[in-house]
Amino acid sequence: MDFQDFLQYVPNLIPVELPAELSHIKMAPKERIQALKNLDIDSKNPRVAAVMMLFYPKNGKTNLILIVRNAYNGVHSSQIAFPGGKYELTDRDYKETALRETSEEIGVIPEKIEIIKQFTPMYIPPSNFLVHPYLGIAKEELSFYPDVREVAAIIEFPLSEFLDDEIIMEATLSTSYGNDILVPAFNIQNHIVWGATAMILSELRDVLKFAFSEKSE
């Protein structure tokens, strides 16, 4: 989709009611669904983080970005994620966390990003994080400067690919719930995207598709 056409849809995104769990469950491993049933998140006293779902123009087309995290001794080692990270006490709110972490991780300064909408928070049991996703838009082409300490690679992909149902698949993976488990996933630029990132992406897809259908009527 041309970026200028995409911008025409942006006002339609703002009032869309978030589908939340209805979207998340589409890309949730069965084991995760069971683990989250009747879960009292507040009792877990989770750590808090925020991430940025960033759209921007590239060669006139609308693109979205993900990152590949570096390998480290932790549950999210080498996983695919959105730019983002842990809330700091110096952050005024979670939106500022998402902007600051995006700047630190991929070198896009906050002034270049317009926050459009907050999405449904996602609880991640293995790391006990509650993640707040934000949809942001940069209206100019971007250069990325990944922090080599945290980011192993950047994945850029067009909106048209993201909305294509052909990227939905199932993969057999080893997860925190067990080995060789069949999980729903997205195949994005030959990267298998699953877990919390896939669940957040699922809500984003549903909101985008609804907004696009509303404008076309």
Buried (B, 14 or more C-beta within 10 A) or exposed (E): BEBEEBBEBBEBBEEBEBBBBEBBBBBBBEBBEEBBEEEEEEEEEBEBBBBBBBBBBBEEBBBBBBBBBBEEEEBBEEBBBBBBBEBEEEBEEBBBBBBBBBBBBBBBEBEBBEBBBBBBBBBBBBBEBBBBBBBBBBEEEBEBEBBEEBBEEBBEBBBEBBEEEEBBEEBEBEBBBEEEBEBBBBBBBEBBBBBBBBBBBBBBBBBBEBBBEEEEE
